[in-house]
Amino acid sequence: MRVRLLFLGLSILLFTLACGQGRELPGAGGTSDSWQTFAHGDFSVRLPAWPQAASDDNAVIHSIGDGTATLWIKPWPLPPRLVGENLQEWAQKNEEVNLVQDSISPGRATFELTIADSLYMRTLLVYCAAQSFEITLAAPRSRFEDYRPLLAEVEPACDTSWRPPRLARGAPGMVIVPASGENSAFDPAAYQQALYLARQNGVLVSHYYTQWGEIEKAPGQYDWRVLDYIVEAHQLEDLQLSLVVNVIHTSVRGRVPPDLENATFADERFKQRLAAFAAALARRYAGRLHYLAIGNEVNNYFARHRDEVETYAQAFQQARAAVHVVNPDLPVGIVFAYHDAETGGTLDIVQRLNRGDYIAFTLYLFDEGYHFTRDPALFDGYVENMLNTAGPTPLAIVETGWSTAPELDGSEAAQAQYVHEIFETLRKRGRDILFLSWFAMHDSTPQTCQNQALSFFEPGQSPDPAQLRAFVSFLCYFGLRRADGTPKPAWHTWADEAERYYAEQER
């Protein structure tokens, strides 16, 4: 709905321009002997050196004209595909608009259209710094072809020289949750901005969660729309993507296709369909998906279901083999909760399921009742233990963090210290770690945390109220930035440590 409302304003703007800027005036040539560069942040574009032209749209940041044609630049807080698809929809519904041609790709879209059969417009949308920059030239239809040679020389650029280099090992990562304030609804503009901000501050790998049952809603019928958007959003920021399919969601089974809800891991239908789904996913996102985990913190579930470990291992192996048939370069693994494995006596389960191309752990240094009273400097010792547990299998740490919830004895000072300890470990052991990911970029709203907390319990299960309150607080305040987008001290620590870390890698 947010995107459609955005384009309601565009339709009004374009019609206004069609009426007011399409008059053919003397002196028009369709060429330019001199050029200028317009820059806005990381975005720049070479333009003809025409005089400034007035615009009634306050969102237009630059407008020029030669008496016949007008060229303007306007940013949109969405990627080109989302802006472009809604432009298509708007054009189809507007009888006075004829969409002559269009081309849409993740980072670039072009459109040519006529309005009221008299004005011809060409719009180029290019991605830069978490937004699309619209470059539109409008001219009378009878004169537009005169401007095509000029348009060929109007070429935008986006400065990405500030991006840190890719690292084959020891890459900093993050679970990128956008700022939400009091609004829990998903906002694609806020999400894209969060990805951009993370990349600006040294994040190379983004860890993301999905549910099999949210994609395959009927046998063999996949709805990829949400995941398509997520993968594309990461691609625009050159972020590596680590994806976990929550076949197991920590202490409970994850969402599966409706017809498999009662199927066991040993059921041949379950194994075949999981393998087919994993292969379809790997094929669709080849080259854009960098790590695939099947099951999240699975040892917590198997602590109560030890008799299912071997059948899950078989289902996993079948899915992994199917992935490698279509995408041999995609590493497939399983995520385990390391702290819980040590305290809950499930390290043997970890070893039994260590059959992937990599092994992934989460790690949170809390005491009983989710209280953060331990020394952040203990982190490196736990990483050493994880490496010993992994053995020759490559290791990724997909989640770690420190809560700032006062009711759990968390503090912003201790969180900043924990960030420092993480980078000290990367300096010391980075060659032995694929990536190390912080959970999470932003705090979540209390209602979001409440919903997340309940997802860890079986339907109909009534958790102890005090335990639930503590768990909600535990989930809510790991962000390096608050839910309203303001940074905590640890965010600045992260940025400073990341900058120093990359400088050291280049020596």
Summary of the structure (lengths in Angstrom):
residues: 507
radius of gyration: 26.0
end to end distance: 49.0
largest distance: 84.6
contacts: 1696
relative contact order: 0.09
helix: 41%
strand: 25%
